[in-house]
Amino acid sequence: MNDAPIDLFAEAAEAARTTPIDKIDVSQPSIYQNDTWRPWFARLREDAPIHYCAESRFGAFWSVTRYKDIMAVDTNHKVFSSDSQLGGITIRDAPMSFRRPSFISMDPPLHDDQRRAVSPIVAPTNLVNLEKLIRERSQKILDSLPINEEFNWVEKVSVELTTQMLATLFDFPFEDRHLLTYWSDIATADLLSGKVSSEEERNEILQQCVKYMRALFKQRENGPPRFDLLSMMARDPSTRDMDDKMFLGNCILLIVGGNDTTRNSISGGLLALNQYRDQYDKLRANPALIETMVPEIVRWQTPLAHMRRTAVEDFNLNGAAIKKGDKVVMWYISGNRDEEMIENADDFIIDRARPRQHLSFGFGIHRCVGNRLAEMQLKILWEEILARFPEINVTGPVKRVFSNFVHGIEEIPVIIPRRH
Amino acid sequence: MPKITFIEYNGTAHTVEVEEGLSVMEAAVNNGVPGIDADCGGACACATCHVYVDAAWEAKTGEKNESEAAMISFANGVEPNSRLSCQIKVTAELDGLVVRMPAGQH
């Protein structure tokens, strides 16, 4: 069920073993697109766990590849800054004029206030309110799927469910909801992916997002209080007076955060169960395992491969002499496969004892604000899948995203042979 | 061994015996007490072991340090007696400690 041919895997394993350590460059989007990233990170974790890559398309950068070292960087926000003006949270440095602050690409204290402005949307009490809606939508989407006929799971299920959720969180016009997915894809696209070819073009497209969202934001500044992300930002002192750059930054953060991540976990989970059929059998025999399977899906897929920081002072990270100004990339996708912390880390095992001990949501002050909503969406979807379909079979090679940031899947051909 | 009582959001109480030196979070997790997620495993990095310390015990459980205060400020339903249970060490002095759980950990 791996999408790369066997010889491609063998080639990657050989290259990862023999390439001089200083020539290894894990920023190449192709290794994620063709699913050959594992041996490269296995080598780095073993031979150079904090690795310096002097030259890449994204400039020089440090790779932090082990779980504990990633934790050390993620929880030290005073040394490792997320500030958009220093480069923000992805390995790609946008040109200065397109660097947009948002609360994930910001340090305290403004980060703290802006995060608190929107976090009630995913508070436990509101999750209870959203549960019924998510279940109804999941049921409707699953009931509309063709039987015994091949279709793209990503398009019909993963994208559909997460885009609907996002439209609800923003209280965004439902008929235009595909725009959210479009802006999300444009915002994160690699310039060589074919989706967008320059930062200018990307910015031009995202200005449509500013225009559309600004109009909704304006309408919600006044009148009776409403409970959606735009209204919350429009009424909080820390977010109501944002300039267009910061407004777009925060909109994109919330769109990408609520969209790509859950989408790719929905896709990745189905792929994992097809690749590990014994786990699928185990799940069918005991659907209560959904509870521990959900965080395992999020670990195994690691929908965001990395987060980046910039050192604001010289720092000795477990022996590596990081200098002020250096770009430091935490490869969550690697830390989540670190055998020191996770037994049989490359395997998908749905009944792990501590399944939530993974890096996919990050740790420290920037930890994913929507993590429990993401888990809830996956849980409900799998409950409804198991209630309907004895099996969903992946029928051909999957198509993955050309990106070192969004660890995503564009196409999974599947057939559902029958309903229960 | 000191006894600690955890009271779930729905009122269900669980009293467990804990070895000194462990954290209050570990006391819950090791004994299968529901309602403490502890995603980060005790690194003060996720705020999913949030508890409310009963008034009688606030002085004995000590003060939050800077990193605990920062993490807990992003939890839901934060009160002055909110603590991250991974940051409270079990001692003989805490025998009888009572902590309550929030509606959910996030």
Interface residues (C-beta under 8 A of the other chain):
Chain A: M71 D74 T75 P108 D112 R115 R116 S119 P120 V122 A123 P124 T125 L127 R354 R356 Q357 F361 F363 G364 I365 R367 V369 N371 R372
Chain B: D37 A38 D39 C40 G41 A43 C44 A45 C46 A47 T48 S67 A70 M71 S73 F74 N76 G77 P102 A103 G104 Q105 H106
